[in-house]
Amino acid sequence: MLKEFKSFVEKHNLIVGGDRILLALSGGIDSMVLAKLLMLYSQQTTDNRQRSIVISFAHCNFHLRGDDSNRDENFVRKFAEENNIPLFVKHFDTELYAKENSLSIEMAARELRYSWFKELKENYGFNKVALAHHGDDQIETFFINFLRGSGIKGLKGMKVQNDFYIRPLLWSSRKQIETFAKDNAIQWVEDYTNQENVYLRNKIRNQMMPLFDEVKNNARQSLKFSIDCLTSENELYRGLIKEKLSQIEFVEKDYKYIENKHFLQNENGRQLLFEWVRMFGFNYEQSVSMYEAMSLEKSGVVFYSSSTDNKQQVTGNRLYPQYVASVQKDKIEIFENRIDDTEYIIEMSLDGTYRIRPTENENCPKMSFSLINKGADFKLIKDPSVAIQLDFEKINFPIKLRHWKKGDKFKPLGMKGSKLLSDFFNDMGFSTYQKQNVWIMEDSNSLILSIVGFRINDKVKVADTTKVIFQCALEC
């Protein structure tokens, strides 16, 4: 088995001289066999006068199996000590984490261990984290995704290398691992929960896979071959989708849109739409509703990504952005749902000039301010996207810059009565993204002076009686 292990590692360039490898060591047969193979392989590289490979172990105690959890930890500690290999151990309150974050125990344990592995990598200079997944795990994962209705994206295998994670046993079967362990007198600890058909993976392993073995000789080998093919086909499909989307997607910072015609005039437009929006956390049902809204030429239909609830959502040590998809008459736009309560103050400095504070935030609107005496040569700037000119004496300082709030009203220039900003936005044809990002200028008496860049309040317009003008020039 060492020969096959060495061939697989070198074929995929998983381990090279000088690597610092952290092995996730549970104490079970898979990780104990991988530990033995890594130590033998490391010894070979040293004998061949290559740069040595440094190995360390990491063990997670999830405290899910009573005394057995501590038994596993003690077993791993003893093994590491006997082989003079550094060991990191972490204790987790997995059940509490799962409850606080509304996760299954399996997902909670997964998040906790991967977060810790990444932390160890960054803090101690490891460049690889080795995981003991093997070929049978690959098949089980495939069927888990298949039964969950993941679509083509889930019908693929785990990667041999994914970022800094490596899976040097992915070529082998569980039977090969068991044979190697017995032939080399490798000790391990049994996890009794592997025999319990509570979790989906165990049901597939203990009930479904034996049926495949009965139906066809070498069924597992055939399944693994099919998974490898699907993985390659999936990568090709993803590449083609990415290329297609790059040709039709407009991107500017956190804002993206695609014209509806690219979906409605495409035979596979519904699927293409799903492939785009799923990247931002939207599910298939939402993509169907988006497509229907496009087909009916509805405008302003809004969806929120289902994978997050940000505003921004912080769950445990996870920070997720939530995205908004807004179907407009001619396009669908996607942007991050930032609930920005930041406010800026326009105040007079000691030298008599006006400035915005604080200015450290990159989202701060770019403006310059000046006072202008209204003389005979004064010319009114009528384009609000260039400058805002207001009657200085009708303004109560300091002025506040903020985003739109529900219920906001003002009297648009040229109108007799007041109007809700939401109605004004609709009249102007604002998209959801524009509504979220437009700046509102308000004085200390809560009078909305201007929708920056679009319209001023009629109450503070420059009139015949105006003597001094407060001018805000927009820099961008």
Secondary structure as the mmCIF struct_conf table of DSSP 4:
data_model
#
loop_
_struct_conf.conf_type_id
_struct_conf.id
_struct_conf.beg_label_comp_id
_struct_conf.beg_label_asym_id
_struct_conf.beg_label_seq_id
_struct_conf.end_label_comp_id
_struct_conf.end_label_asym_id
_struct_conf.end_label_seq_id
HELX_RH_AL_P HELX_RH_AL_P1 LEU A 2 LYS A 11
TURN_TY1_P TURN_TY1_P1 HIS A 12 ASN A 13
TURN_TY1_P TURN_TY1_P2 GLY A 17 GLY A 18
STRN STRN1 ARG A 20 ALA A 24
BEND BEND1 GLY A 27 GLY A 28
HELX_RH_AL_P HELX_RH_AL_P2 ILE A 29 ASP A 47
TURN_TY1_P TURN_TY1_P3 ASN A 48 ARG A 49
HELX_LH_PP_P HELX_LH_PP_P1 GLN A 50 SER A 52
STRN STRN2 VAL A 54 ASN A 61
BEND BEND2 ARG A 65 ARG A 65
TURN_TY1_P TURN_TY1_P4 GLY A 66 GLY A 66
HELX_RH_AL_P HELX_RH_AL_P3 ASP A 67 GLU A 82
TURN_TY1_P TURN_TY1_P5 ASN A 83 ASN A 84
STRN STRN3 LEU A 87 HIS A 91
HELX_RH_AL_P HELX_RH_AL_P4 THR A 94 GLU A 100
TURN_TY1_P TURN_TY1_P6 ASN A 101 SER A 102
HELX_RH_AL_P HELX_RH_AL_P5 ILE A 105 TYR A 124
TURN_TY1_P TURN_TY1_P7 GLY A 125 GLY A 125
STRN STRN4 LYS A 128 ALA A 130
HELX_RH_AL_P HELX_RH_AL_P6 GLY A 135 LEU A 147
TURN_TY1_P TURN_TY1_P8 ARG A 148 GLY A 149
TURN_TY1_P TURN_TY1_P9 ILE A 152 GLY A 154
BEND BEND3 LEU A 155 LYS A 156
HELX_LH_PP_P HELX_LH_PP_P2 GLY A 157 LYS A 159
BEND BEND4 VAL A 160 VAL A 160
STRN STRN5 GLN A 161 ASN A 162
TURN_TY1_P TURN_TY1_P10 ASP A 163 PHE A 164
STRN STRN6 TYR A 165 ILE A 166
TURN_TY1_P TURN_TY1_P11 PRO A 168 TRP A 171
BEND BEND5 SER A 172 SER A 172
HELX_RH_AL_P HELX_RH_AL_P7 ARG A 174 ASP A 183
TURN_TY1_P TURN_TY1_P12 ASN A 184 ALA A 185
HELX_RH_3T_P HELX_RH_3T_P1 TYR A 192 GLN A 195
TURN_TY1_P TURN_TY1_P13 ASN A 197 VAL A 198
BEND BEND6 TYR A 199 TYR A 199
HELX_RH_AL_P HELX_RH_AL_P8 LEU A 200 LYS A 203
HELX_RH_PI_P HELX_RH_PI_P1 ILE A 204 MET A 208
HELX_RH_AL_P HELX_RH_AL_P9 MET A 209 VAL A 215
BEND BEND7 LYS A 216 LYS A 216
TURN_TY1_P TURN_TY1_P14 ASN A 217 ASN A 218
HELX_RH_AL_P HELX_RH_AL_P10 ALA A 219 ILE A 248
STRN STRN7 PHE A 250 GLU A 252
TURN_TY1_P TURN_TY1_P15 LYS A 253 ASP A 254
STRN STRN8 TYR A 255 GLU A 259
TURN_TY1_P TURN_TY1_P16 ASN A 260 ASN A 260
HELX_RH_AL_P HELX_RH_AL_P11 LYS A 261 LEU A 264
TURN_TY1_P TURN_TY1_P17 GLN A 265 GLN A 265
BEND BEND8 ASN A 266 ASN A 266
TURN_TY1_P TURN_TY1_P18 GLU A 267 ASN A 268
HELX_RH_AL_P HELX_RH_AL_P12 GLY A 269 VAL A 277
HELX_RH_3T_P HELX_RH_3T_P2 ARG A 278 PHE A 280
TURN_TY1_P TURN_TY1_P19 GLY A 281 GLY A 281
HELX_RH_AL_P HELX_RH_AL_P13 TYR A 284 SER A 295
TURN_TY1_P TURN_TY1_P20 LEU A 296 GLU A 297
BEND BEND9 GLY A 300 GLY A 300
STRN STRN9 VAL A 301 TYR A 304
TURN_TY1_P TURN_TY1_P21 SER A 306 SER A 307
BEND BEND10 LYS A 311 GLN A 312
STRN STRN10 GLN A 313 THR A 315
TURN_TY1_P TURN_TY1_P22 GLY A 316 ASN A 317
STRN STRN11 ARG A 318 TYR A 320
STRN STRN12 TYR A 323 VAL A 327
BEND BEND11 LYS A 329 ASP A 330
STRN STRN13 LYS A 331 GLU A 336
STRN STRN14 TYR A 344 MET A 348
TURN_TY1_P TURN_TY1_P23 LEU A 350 ASP A 351
BEND BEND12 GLY A 352 GLY A 352
STRN STRN15 TYR A 354 ARG A 357
BEND BEND13 ASN A 361 ASN A 361
TURN_TY1_P TURN_TY1_P24 GLU A 362 ASN A 363
BEND BEND14 CYS A 364 CYS A 364
STRN STRN16 MET A 367 ASN A 373
TURN_TY1_P TURN_TY1_P25 ALA A 376 ASP A 377
TURN_TY1_P TURN_TY1_P26 PRO A 384 VAL A 386
STRN STRN17 ALA A 387 ASP A 391
HELX_RH_3T_P HELX_RH_3T_P3 PHE A 392 LYS A 394
BEND BEND15 PHE A 397 PRO A 398
STRN STRN18 ILE A 399 HIS A 403
TURN_TY1_P TURN_TY1_P27 LYS A 406 GLY A 407
STRN STRN19 LYS A 409 PHE A 410
STRN STRN20 PRO A 412 PRO A 412
TURN_TY1_P TURN_TY1_P28 LEU A 413 GLY A 414
BEND BEND16 LYS A 416 GLY A 417
STRN STRN21 LYS A 419 LEU A 420
HELX_RH_AL_P HELX_RH_AL_P14 LEU A 421 MET A 428
TURN_TY1_P TURN_TY1_P29 GLY A 429 GLY A 429
HELX_RH_AL_P HELX_RH_AL_P15 THR A 432 ASN A 437
STRN STRN22 TRP A 439 GLU A 442
TURN_TY1_P TURN_TY1_P30 SER A 444 ASN A 445
BEND BEND17 SER A 446 SER A 446
STRN STRN23 ILE A 448 ILE A 451
TURN_TY1_P TURN_TY1_P31 VAL A 452 PHE A 454
STRN STRN24 ARG A 455 ILE A 456
STRN STRN25 ASN A 457 ASN A 457
HELX_RH_3T_P HELX_RH_3T_P4 ASP A 458 VAL A 460
TURN_TY1_P TURN_TY1_P32 ASP A 464 THR A 465
STRN STRN26 VAL A 468 LEU A 474
#
